[in-house]
Amino acid sequence: MSSMVFKYPIPVTDSFTLDLPEGARPLTVQMQGSQPCLWALIDPSRPKTLRVFRLAGTGHPIEDPGALSFIATFQMSNGMLVFHVFEQLEN
């Protein structure tokens, strides 16, 4: 099957998981209305795997940044809140 871009609503919490098809490539995170969403390039026919993501506000501590891969920055509340989304790399 061909690859497609899918949207995944994400929670505003320090850490969250998404069940994504193997090989999914996160593209960006942006607000859609009042909901932050992650868009990823996926092959929906691939088996799913659980992936771990981190959300950090500007100025908040980030433990072990070498174990994270940056995806995107997005804003909420008319720019009053700025968050940075990272994926936890496999150990």
C-alpha positions in Angstrom: 0.0 0.0 0.0 1.1 3.6 -0.5 2.1 5.9 2.3 -0.4 8.5 3.5 -0.4 11.4 5.9 -2.5 10.7 9.0 -3.5 13.1 11.9 -3.2 12.1 15.5 -4.7 14.3 18.3 -2.3 14.5 21.2 -2.8 15.3 24.9 -1.1 18.3 26.6 0.8 16.2 29.1 4.5 15.6 29.9 4.6 12.2 28.2 2.3 10.3 25.9 2.2 7.3 23.6 0.8 6.8 20.1 0.1 3.5 18.5 1.6 4.1 15.0 2.3 1.8 12.1 5.9 0.6 11.9 8.1 3.1 10.1 5.8 6.0 10.7 7.6 9.3 10.2 6.3 12.2 12.3 6.1 15.4 10.2 4.9 18.2 12.4 2.7 19.2 15.4 0.2 22.1 15.1 -3.0 23.3 16.5 -6.2 22.4 14.7 -8.9 24.5 16.3 -8.2 24.0 20.1 -6.6 20.5 19.7 -2.9 19.9 19.2 -2.3 17.3 16.5 0.6 15.3 15.2 0.8 14.6 11.5 2.8 11.5 10.4 3.6 9.9 7.1 2.5 6.3 7.5 1.8 3.0 5.7 -1.5 1.9 7.3 -0.9 -1.7 6.2 2.1 -2.0 8.5 1.8 -3.5 12.0 1.4 -1.0 14.8 3.9 -0.2 17.4 3.7 1.9 20.6 5.9 5.0 20.4 6.7 7.4 23.3 6.7 11.2 23.0 7.6 14.0 25.4 6.1 17.5 25.6 8.1 20.3 27.1 7.1 23.9 27.7 9.6 26.6 27.0 11.9 27.0 30.0 11.0 23.6 31.5 13.8 21.1 32.3 14.4 18.3 29.8 16.1 15.3 31.2 18.4 13.3 29.0 18.0 15.4 25.8 20.3 13.0 23.9 17.6 10.4 24.1 15.1 12.6 22.4 14.4 13.5 18.7 12.8 16.9 18.1 9.6 16.9 16.0 8.0 20.4 16.3 7.1 23.4 18.3 3.5 24.6 18.6 1.6 27.4 20.4 -1.6 27.5 22.4 -3.7 30.3 23.9 -2.8 32.9 21.3 0.9 32.2 21.8 0.9 32.5 25.6 1.9 28.8 25.8 4.7 27.3 23.7 5.4 23.6 23.7 8.1 21.5 22.1 7.4 17.9 21.0 10.1 15.2 21.1 10.1 11.5 20.4 11.8 9.2 22.9 14.5 7.3 21.0 14.9 3.6 21.6 17.6 2.6 24.0 
